[in-house]
Amino acid sequence: MPPSSPSATLGEALLVSGTDLFALGHYPGAPIYPGVLLLDQLLALAERLATRTAGHPMRVRTVARVQYLDAILPGDVVNLEATVRTSGPDGLSLAATASVRGKPCARASFACGAPCAAIEHPAVAPSQAPPVLTHRQVAALLPHRYPFLLVDAVQSYTAGAQICACKLATRQSPLFAAQAPAVYPAGLAIESLGQAGIALFFLGQAGGAPREVVLGAMTGIELIHDVPFDSVLTLDARIDRLLPNAVVFGGEVRIGPTPVIRVGSLVAMIDPRHAPA
C-alpha cells in the first residue's frame, strides 16, 4: 500500500495538562511530559494503523529510532501522526511524529510484525539478597518523584560501568488512572532502565550529581515480549559513552533470565550548567 493512500496515515491529539499525574514526579516544580509516555502514545497509534493496514493484529517489534526535539509542557496540545512507509510479507515499516503548533517535538521509526507469543513466567519473586541501594537511597540520587520514580532498588553496580536494579510491574500505579492496560507499558519499562542508568551515572560523579537530565534519543529498541503485570523486572544497564553534554546507555529488561526489552542506545542529555568538564 503506497504511503500516499489516505488509509496509510493515522492521527490523533494528545492533551497535556499540569494536573496529569506525571507532573507530580517528572521534574516536580517544572514538569515536562515524559518522553517514554510520548513513545507509548506513538507505539499505540502505529499499532492501530499497522493492524488496519494489514487486516490482522500487528505489534511494534522494533523501534529503530526515537529523537526528541523539544519539550512538551503542560497546556500543550500535541498532534500525533503515524504513516506507513513500506508494507511487505514480513511486516510494515512506519514513521511517527509528534508536534505542537506545527513545530516537531519528536520523530520515530518503527517496524511492525505479528504479535509474539506471550512470555510464560512463574511468579518471579524479588531477590532475597539485601539491596546495595534502597528505594529511599535511589530517590536521593534521582530528580524523579512519586509516581514517576520507577526504580525500586539496586542490587549491584560498578561505578561508571554497569548497574543491576529492579522494578515490580504492578497494576496499582496511579499512572494507569481508572484502568490498567492489558500489559505493562513498554515505555515505563524503558523508563525504569533509563532511570537505573542515570542513577549509575550519578553514582560516578564527584562533587554531586547534576540534577537536570532529559531524554534526547533512543535507537535499536527490541520489544521482544509483552511485559506481564505482577512481574519483577531486572534492569541491567551499562554506560557505553560519556560525552561533554550527554551520557549514552545500553542494556536490557529481563523477567527472570528472559529478556523482554533490549535497548541499543539511550541518550540522556545533561543540562549544560552541569556538564562534565
C-alpha positions, 0 to 999 in steps of 0.5 A: 500500500503506497504511503500516499493512500489516505488509509496509510496515515493515522492521527490523533491529539494528545492533551497535556495538562499540569494536573496529569499525574506525571507532573507530580514526579517528572521534574516536580516544580517544572514538569515536562511530559515524559518522553517514554509516555510520548513513545507509548502514545506513538507505539499505540497509534502505529499499532492501530494503523499497522493492524488496519493496514494489514487486516490482522493484529500487528505489534511494534517489534522494533523501534529503530529510532526515537529523537526528541526535539523539544519539550512538551509542557503542560497546556500543550496540545500535541498532534500525533501522526503515524504513516506507513512507509513500506508494507511487505510479507514480513511486516510494515515499516512506519514513521511517527511524529509528534508536534505542537503548533506545527513545530516537531517535538519528536520523530520515530521509526518503527517496524511492525510484525505479528504479535509474539507469543506471550512470555510464560513466567512463574511468579518471579519473586524479588531477590532475597539478597539485601539491596546495595541501594534502597528505594529511599537511597535511589530517590536521593540520587534521582530528580524523579518523584512519586509516581514517576520514580520507577526504580525500586532498588539496586542490587549491584553496580560498578561505578561508571560501568554497569548497574543491576536494579529492579522494578515490580510491574504492578497494576496499582500505579496511579499512572494507569488512572481508572484502568490498567492496560492489558500489559505493562507499558513498554515505555515505563519499562524503558523508563525504569532502565533509563532511570537505573542508568542515570542513577549509575551515572550519578553514582560516578560523579564527584562533587554531586550529581547534576540534577537536570537530565532529559531524554534526547534519543533512543535507537535499536529498541527490541520489544521482544515480549509483552511485559506481564503485570505482577512481574519483577523486572531486572534492569541491567544497564551499562554506560557505553559513552560519556560525552561533554553534554550527554551520557549514552546507555545500553542494556536490557529488561529481563523477567527472570533470565528472559529478556523482554526489552533490549535497548541499543542506545539511550541518550540522556542529555545533561543540562549544560550548567552541569556538564562534565568538564 
